[in-house]
Amino acid sequence: MSKPGSNKSRVPLEDQIEVRLANDGDIDQINAFYNRIYGKNRTKEQFIWEFNSSPAGKALYIIAEHGTKIVGTQCAIPYYVVNGKNETILSAKSEDTLVDPEYRGLSLFDKMYFLLFMECRRVGIHFIWGFTYAQKPFVKLGFEIPFHASMGLMVLKPFKAYTYYSQLAKNNSFFRKMKIFALCCKSSFDSLRLLLKSSAEVNCTEEKIALNSTNLNYIKQKEQYGLKLDEAFLNYRMYHNPYSSNYHQLSINERGELKASVFYTVNNGLCYLLHLYIKDLDSGKNLIRNLIKHDHLKNCFTIRFWGFQHNEELRKEEELLRSLGFTFLKNGISFVGLSLDKEEMNWKNFLISRLASQGTD
């Protein structure tokens, strides 16, 4: 079977495709392409929120066109990061990497990224990063894969959790289903033991607290850096998110000092811990114990968390949750990163969390 358009012109198909920077007039067609490929129904409102509303600026959105037909997309959403010196740096998160299956093998992935790199450098973006399960194409372009996420979970309702997880993969074997059931039962037992254990009397509050403000920086080491979690970013990522209104923050304050805080969301029986701030171990334990008993989680069957092991701060978070009965599975998504400056990035100093995901599911 010939490739699309091969009978219409003697010009090679790859030379018929234009790769260019998209504009607002392309949004409807971009969404139609995205929804056709993924079988979803992303709206214009959702697109504008995700790609045009970041506090760091509108996304640089690249499209590949064959005539009037979009056959590929790739974009970079500008995100501010902050380091332990309170310096703000402009980065970008890679999103919407997509090539029409009928147009694969034409180097569209590479061509779109080359234009994207040029546009990122033009506006002063220092590095680009993202998450993927497809590693080879990114390595080919020069991206590093310095670490991977692990999946942490605590089961609160074992039978509902088993039904959910056993149906995620088709054709699960009997042995595989038994392993899932055993894991759900063990995790549920650990969570019950935690619930029965009395919590210390602490003042847990539900309020919006930015972890980057005039008097607070959650980045503790000068050489470390992470997303700038100020009021503008939290409003964008969580509280103005058109996909869900179930975003919350629970914190422990003692005499005006923030001791621990967790951003989380609840969706269809799943609670996702998005970001942890822990001043000390005891405060962190008390915070999670109080969270599990919270009314927002009364219909949840599982709590989930992205764990990372590439620096000491993130290892402490995973160790804290393990001590409370969380189980961690090594099947998480890969982080990819590329410096656009001459200076290479030390990715192990990046404090990353699930709050860096797009929050569209």
C-alpha positions as a Python dict, from the first residue, in 0.01 Angstrom:
ca = {
    (1, 'M'): (0, 0, 0),
    (2, 'S'): (139, 340, -94),
    (3, 'K'): (184, 612, 162),
    (4, 'P'): (-69, 898, 183),
    (5, 'G'): (-40, 1135, -112),
    (6, 'S'): (210, 923, -305),
    (7, 'N'): (-19, 900, -608),
    (8, 'K'): (-94, 1272, -615),
    (9, 'S'): (257, 1402, -672),
    (10, 'R'): (602, 1288, -765),
    (11, 'V'): (739, 1505, -484),
    (12, 'P'): (846, 1279, -195),
    (13, 'L'): (585, 1277, 78),
    (14, 'E'): (823, 1409, 342),
    (15, 'D'): (882, 1717, 122),
    (16, 'Q'): (507, 1781, 103),
    (17, 'I'): (478, 1823, 479),
    (18, 'E'): (524, 2167, 637),
    (19, 'V'): (642, 2195, 996),
    (20, 'R'): (554, 2530, 1151),
    (21, 'L'): (465, 2717, 1469),
    (22, 'A'): (91, 2698, 1537),
    (23, 'N'): (-131, 2993, 1623),
    (24, 'D'): (-466, 3030, 1800),
    (25, 'G'): (-651, 2977, 1473),
    (26, 'D'): (-518, 2619, 1463),
    (27, 'I'): (-663, 2511, 1799),
    (28, 'D'): (-981, 2349, 1668),
    (29, 'Q'): (-792, 2148, 1408),
    (30, 'I'): (-524, 2048, 1661),
    (31, 'N'): (-793, 1922, 1897),
    (32, 'A'): (-967, 1733, 1616),
    (33, 'F'): (-637, 1557, 1536),
    (34, 'Y'): (-565, 1482, 1904),
    (35, 'N'): (-916, 1353, 1970),
    (36, 'R'): (-915, 1136, 1657),
    (37, 'I'): (-584, 969, 1745),
    (38, 'Y'): (-652, 921, 2116),
    (39, 'G'): (-1028, 872, 2105),
    (40, 'K'): (-1079, 1158, 2349),
    (41, 'N'): (-1286, 1477, 2358),
    (42, 'R'): (-1051, 1758, 2458),
    (43, 'T'): (-1235, 2090, 2436),
    (44, 'K'): (-1108, 2429, 2331),
    (45, 'E'): (-1143, 2550, 2691),
    (46, 'Q'): (-921, 2264, 2809),
    (47, 'F'): (-663, 2334, 2539),
    (48, 'I'): (-643, 2704, 2626),
    (49, 'W'): (-603, 2624, 2995),
    (50, 'E'): (-331, 2365, 2942),
    (51, 'F'): (-124, 2536, 2674),
    (52, 'N'): (-202, 2909, 2686),
    (53, 'S'): (-242, 2981, 3057),
    (54, 'S'): (89, 2891, 3225),
    (55, 'P'): (220, 3182, 3438),
    (56, 'A'): (547, 3156, 3241),
    (57, 'G'): (373, 3216, 2908),
    (58, 'K'): (190, 3048, 2620),
    (59, 'A'): (314, 2717, 2490),
    (60, 'L'): (533, 2699, 2182),
    (61, 'Y'): (318, 2465, 1977),
    (62, 'I'): (454, 2300, 1661),
    (63, 'I'): (240, 2128, 1400),
    (64, 'A'): (321, 1921, 1093),
    (65, 'E'): (75, 1971, 803),
    (66, 'H'): (16, 1774, 486),
    (67, 'G'): (-184, 2021, 285),
    (68, 'T'): (-456, 2132, 527),
    (69, 'K'): (-434, 1814, 735),
    (70, 'I'): (-246, 1810, 1067),
    (71, 'V'): (-37, 1494, 1087),
    (72, 'G'): (187, 1569, 1385),
    (73, 'T'): (211, 1787, 1696),
    (74, 'Q'): (475, 1875, 1953),
    (75, 'C'): (485, 2154, 2206),
    (76, 'A'): (672, 2303, 2500),
    (77, 'I'): (483, 2465, 2788),
    (78, 'P'): (696, 2732, 2962),
    (79, 'Y'): (737, 2662, 3335),
    (80, 'Y'): (930, 2865, 3590),
    (81, 'V'): (1166, 2674, 3817),
    (82, 'V'): (1332, 2814, 4127),
    (83, 'N'): (1653, 2713, 4301),
    (84, 'G'): (1772, 2728, 4659),
    (85, 'K'): (1911, 3077, 4598),
    (86, 'N'): (1560, 3201, 4511),
    (87, 'E'): (1664, 3252, 4149),
    (88, 'T'): (1392, 3195, 3888),
    (89, 'I'): (1482, 3010, 3568),
    (90, 'L'): (1268, 2960, 3259),
    (91, 'S'): (1222, 2597, 3152),
    (92, 'A'): (968, 2419, 2935),
    (93, 'K'): (778, 2094, 2963),
    (94, 'S'): (740, 1880, 2651),
    (95, 'E'): (379, 1780, 2577),
    (96, 'D'): (146, 1662, 2298),
    (97, 'T'): (411, 1454, 2121),
    (98, 'L'): (204, 1289, 1850),
    (99, 'V'): (253, 1166, 1492),
    (100, 'D'): (-29, 1026, 1277),
    (101, 'P'): (35, 649, 1242),
    (102, 'E'): (-2, 681, 863),
    (103, 'Y'): (286, 930, 853),
    (104, 'R'): (543, 753, 1067),
    (105, 'G'): (886, 686, 924),
    (106, 'L'): (913, 1038, 778),
    (107, 'S'): (1126, 1188, 1060),
    (108, 'L'): (839, 1417, 1165),
    (109, 'F'): (927, 1367, 1532),
    (110, 'D'): (1281, 1497, 1469),
    (111, 'K'): (1172, 1784, 1243),
    (112, 'M'): (913, 1911, 1491),
    (113, 'Y'): (1160, 1896, 1778),
    (114, 'F'): (1434, 2076, 1585),
    (115, 'L'): (1198, 2369, 1522),
    (116, 'L'): (1079, 2353, 1884),
    (117, 'F'): (1440, 2371, 2014),
    (118, 'M'): (1502, 2677, 1797),
    (119, 'E'): (1186, 2851, 1923),
    (120, 'C'): (1269, 2766, 2286),
    (121, 'R'): (1616, 2919, 2255),
    (122, 'R'): (1464, 3226, 2089),
    (123, 'V'): (1247, 3303, 2395),
    (124, 'G'): (1517, 3225, 2652),
    (125, 'I'): (1415, 2878, 2769),
    (126, 'H'): (1718, 2712, 2932),
    (127, 'F'): (1611, 2349, 2940),
    (128, 'I'): (1327, 2126, 2829),
    (129, 'W'): (1198, 1823, 3016),
    (130, 'G'): (906, 1581, 3032),
    (131, 'F'): (785, 1227, 3094),
    (132, 'T'): (759, 938, 2850),
    (133, 'Y'): (741, 561, 2815),
    (134, 'A'): (906, 580, 2468),
    (135, 'Q'): (1272, 640, 2543),
    (136, 'K'): (1457, 572, 2216),
    (137, 'P'): (1328, 868, 2007),
    (138, 'F'): (1422, 1112, 2285),
    (139, 'V'): (1770, 965, 2335),
    (140, 'K'): (1828, 999, 1960),
    (141, 'L'): (1760, 1374, 1987),
    (142, 'G'): (2006, 1416, 2274),
    (143, 'F'): (1773, 1392, 2573),
    (144, 'E'): (1902, 1232, 2890),
    (145, 'I'): (1702, 982, 3094),
    (146, 'P'): (1849, 1042, 3440),
    (147, 'F'): (1578, 876, 3649),
    (148, 'H'): (1241, 702, 3654),
    (149, 'A'): (936, 724, 3876),
    (150, 'S'): (818, 439, 4093),
    (151, 'M'): (452, 387, 4172),
    (152, 'G'): (365, 405, 4541),
    (153, 'L'): (25, 292, 4658),
    (154, 'M'): (-177, 227, 4970),
    (155, 'V'): (-500, 30, 4936),
    (156, 'L'): (-790, 140, 5155),
    (157, 'K'): (-1062, -89, 5013),
    (158, 'P'): (-909, -418, 4889),
    (159, 'F'): (-1196, -559, 4683),
    (160, 'K'): (-1262, -236, 4494),
    (161, 'A'): (-889, -195, 4440),
    (162, 'Y'): (-856, -553, 4310),
    (163, 'T'): (-1142, -504, 4065),
    (164, 'Y'): (-982, -184, 3935),
    (165, 'Y'): (-622, -308, 3903),
    (166, 'S'): (-705, -653, 3767),
    (167, 'Q'): (-900, -492, 3480),
    (168, 'L'): (-627, -243, 3381),
    (169, 'A'): (-443, -498, 3168),
    (170, 'K'): (-628, -728, 2932),
    (171, 'N'): (-580, -1105, 2946),
    (172, 'N'): (-433, -1110, 3296),
    (173, 'S'): (-336, -1465, 3389),
    (174, 'F'): (-480, -1634, 3697),
    (175, 'F'): (-138, -1614, 3864),
    (176, 'R'): (-114, -1243, 3786),
    (177, 'K'): (-460, -1178, 3930),
    (178, 'M'): (-367, -1365, 4248),
    (179, 'K'): (-58, -1148, 4287),
    (180, 'I'): (-272, -836, 4247),
    (181, 'F'): (-522, -964, 4503),
    (182, 'A'): (-246, -1048, 4752),
    (183, 'L'): (-92, -704, 4708),
    (184, 'C'): (-428, -534, 4762),
    (185, 'C'): (-495, -735, 5078),
    (186, 'K'): (-150, -669, 5226),
    (187, 'S'): (-165, -297, 5150),
    (188, 'S'): (-516, -273, 5293),
    (189, 'F'): (-402, -445, 5612),
    (190, 'D'): (-118, -195, 5646),
    (191, 'S'): (-355, 99, 5598),
    (192, 'L'): (-600, -42, 5855),
    (193, 'R'): (-318, -75, 6106),
    (194, 'L'): (-228, 287, 6039),
    (195, 'L'): (-589, 400, 6085),
    (196, 'L'): (-618, 218, 6417),
    (197, 'K'): (-301, 377, 6545),
    (198, 'S'): (-377, 696, 6734),
    (199, 'S'): (-250, 1016, 6576),
    (200, 'A'): (-78, 1289, 6769),
    (201, 'E'): (-290, 1594, 6836),
    (202, 'V'): (-187, 1830, 6558),
    (203, 'N'): (-345, 2131, 6396),
    (204, 'C'): (-418, 2020, 6039),
    (205, 'T'): (-560, 2296, 5824),
    (206, 'E'): (-713, 2310, 5478),
    (207, 'E'): (-583, 2626, 5320),
    (208, 'K'): (-400, 2735, 5008),
    (209, 'I'): (-33, 2779, 5093),
    (210, 'A'): (220, 2853, 4821),
    (211, 'L'): (549, 2674, 4877),
    (212, 'N'): (731, 2959, 4704),
    (213, 'S'): (649, 3300, 4844),
    (214, 'T'): (824, 3601, 4997),
    (215, 'N'): (892, 3411, 5319),
    (216, 'L'): (908, 3047, 5208),
    (217, 'N'): (1108, 2843, 4961),
    (218, 'Y'): (1056, 2466, 4967),
    (219, 'I'): (1394, 2416, 4795),
    (220, 'K'): (1631, 2358, 5086),
    (221, 'Q'): (1969, 2322, 4914),
    (222, 'K'): (2127, 2598, 4701),
    (223, 'E'): (2218, 2361, 4419),
    (224, 'Q'): (1871, 2205, 4401),
    (225, 'Y'): (1583, 2335, 4191),
    (226, 'G'): (1218, 2253, 4126),
    (227, 'L'): (894, 2397, 3993),
    (228, 'K'): (812, 2743, 4121),
    (229, 'L'): (510, 2658, 4335),
    (230, 'D'): (384, 3010, 4388),
    (231, 'E'): (21, 3124, 4396),
    (232, 'A'): (11, 3183, 4020),
    (233, 'F'): (128, 2831, 3937),
    (234, 'L'): (-100, 2660, 4190),
    (235, 'N'): (-400, 2853, 4056),
    (236, 'Y'): (-308, 2746, 3702),
    (237, 'R'): (-226, 2382, 3769),
    (238, 'M'): (-486, 2302, 4036),
    (239, 'Y'): (-756, 2553, 4117),
    (240, 'H'): (-835, 2670, 3761),
    (241, 'N'): (-803, 2320, 3614),
    (242, 'P'): (-1111, 2252, 3396),
    (243, 'Y'): (-1063, 1876, 3417),
    (244, 'S'): (-1133, 1855, 3791),
    (245, 'S'): (-1233, 2068, 4088),
    (246, 'N'): (-1124, 1811, 4348),
    (247, 'Y'): (-784, 1958, 4432),
    (248, 'H'): (-692, 2010, 4797),
    (249, 'Q'): (-408, 2099, 5031),
    (250, 'L'): (-369, 1977, 5390),
    (251, 'S'): (-102, 2130, 5613),
    (252, 'I'): (40, 2132, 5964),
    (253, 'N'): (135, 2472, 6106),
    (254, 'E'): (298, 2522, 6444),
    (255, 'R'): (338, 2876, 6576),
    (256, 'G'): (332, 3019, 6228),
    (257, 'E'): (582, 2772, 6084),
    (258, 'L'): (481, 2530, 5809),
    (259, 'K'): (587, 2185, 5928),
    (260, 'A'): (431, 1967, 5658),
    (261, 'S'): (196, 2003, 5363),
    (262, 'V'): (49, 1782, 5092),
    (263, 'F'): (-126, 1873, 4767),
    (264, 'Y'): (-366, 1601, 4653),
    (265, 'T'): (-656, 1531, 4424),
    (266, 'V'): (-943, 1282, 4445),
    (267, 'N'): (-1089, 1132, 4129),
    (268, 'N'): (-1311, 824, 4076),
    (269, 'G'): (-1207, 652, 4396),
    (270, 'L'): (-837, 729, 4356),
    (271, 'C'): (-645, 979, 4568),
    (272, 'Y'): (-324, 1110, 4409),
    (273, 'L'): (-63, 1268, 4634),
    (274, 'L'): (76, 1541, 4409),
    (275, 'H'): (346, 1703, 4619),
    (276, 'L'): (483, 1662, 4971),
    (277, 'Y'): (656, 1923, 5182),
    (278, 'I'): (808, 1779, 5499),
    (279, 'K'): (1000, 1985, 5754),
    (280, 'D'): (1056, 1686, 5982),
    (281, 'L'): (971, 1316, 5985),
    (282, 'D'): (719, 1320, 6271),
    (283, 'S'): (519, 1603, 6115),
    (284, 'G'): (515, 1416, 5785),
    (285, 'K'): (382, 1100, 5949),
    (286, 'N'): (113, 1289, 6138),
    (287, 'L'): (6, 1467, 5821),
    (288, 'I'): (-43, 1145, 5622),
    (289, 'R'): (-224, 976, 5912),
    (290, 'N'): (-467, 1266, 5931),
    (291, 'L'): (-510, 1274, 5554),
    (292, 'I'): (-612, 906, 5539),
    (293, 'K'): (-891, 977, 5790),
    (294, 'H'): (-1012, 1286, 5604),
    (295, 'D'): (-1367, 1305, 5467),
    (296, 'H'): (-1234, 1375, 5117),
    (297, 'L'): (-1098, 1019, 5111),
    (298, 'K'): (-1405, 838, 5246),
    (299, 'N'): (-1492, 692, 4903),
    (300, 'C'): (-1134, 625, 4793),
    (301, 'F'): (-1006, 271, 4747),
    (302, 'T'): (-641, 360, 4679),
    (303, 'I'): (-390, 638, 4747),
    (304, 'R'): (-120, 674, 4481),
    (305, 'F'): (213, 855, 4474),
    (306, 'W'): (506, 906, 4235),
    (307, 'G'): (827, 813, 4414),
    (308, 'F'): (1179, 910, 4308),
    (309, 'Q'): (1521, 800, 4429),
    (310, 'H'): (1761, 1035, 4249),
    (311, 'N'): (1833, 1269, 4542),
    (312, 'E'): (1821, 1268, 4921),
    (313, 'E'): (1512, 1487, 4960),
    (314, 'L'): (1299, 1264, 4737),
    (315, 'R'): (1434, 946, 4896),
    (316, 'K'): (1316, 1080, 5232),
    (317, 'E'): (962, 1119, 5096),
    (318, 'E'): (955, 760, 4972),
    (319, 'E'): (1106, 630, 5297),
    (320, 'L'): (841, 821, 5495),
    (321, 'L'): (557, 663, 5298),
    (322, 'R'): (716, 317, 5314),
    (323, 'S'): (732, 351, 5693),
    (324, 'L'): (355, 417, 5690),
    (325, 'G'): (277, 105, 5483),
    (326, 'F'): (294, 228, 5124),
    (327, 'T'): (409, -27, 4866),
    (328, 'F'): (630, 90, 4578),
    (329, 'L'): (635, -77, 4237),
    (330, 'K'): (918, -16, 3989),
    (331, 'N'): (707, 34, 3679),
    (332, 'G'): (686, 412, 3660),
    (333, 'I'): (730, 658, 3378),
    (334, 'S'): (1072, 786, 3260),
    (335, 'F'): (1189, 1144, 3301),
    (336, 'V'): (1365, 1300, 3001),
    (337, 'G'): (1561, 1623, 2998),
    (338, 'L'): (1773, 1829, 2761),
    (339, 'S'): (1979, 2141, 2831),
    (340, 'L'): (1946, 2407, 2562),
    (341, 'D'): (2250, 2596, 2697),
    (342, 'K'): (2614, 2499, 2666),
    (343, 'E'): (2615, 2418, 3037),
    (344, 'E'): (2487, 2068, 3114),
    (345, 'M'): (2214, 2019, 3372),
    (346, 'N'): (2261, 1816, 3687),
    (347, 'W'): (1923, 1645, 3672),
    (348, 'K'): (1978, 1471, 4006),
    (349, 'N'): (1923, 1807, 4174),
    (350, 'F'): (1573, 1841, 4024),
    (351, 'L'): (1304, 1808, 4293),
    (352, 'I'): (1021, 1661, 4090),
    (353, 'S'): (673, 1545, 4192),
    (354, 'R'): (342, 1442, 4041),
    (355, 'L'): (249, 1810, 4040),
    (356, 'A'): (468, 1827, 3728),
    (357, 'S'): (219, 1606, 3544),
    (358, 'Q'): (-53, 1780, 3343),
    (359, 'G'): (-352, 1681, 3554),
    (360, 'T'): (-572, 1601, 3256),
    (361, 'D'): (-686, 1250, 3362),
}
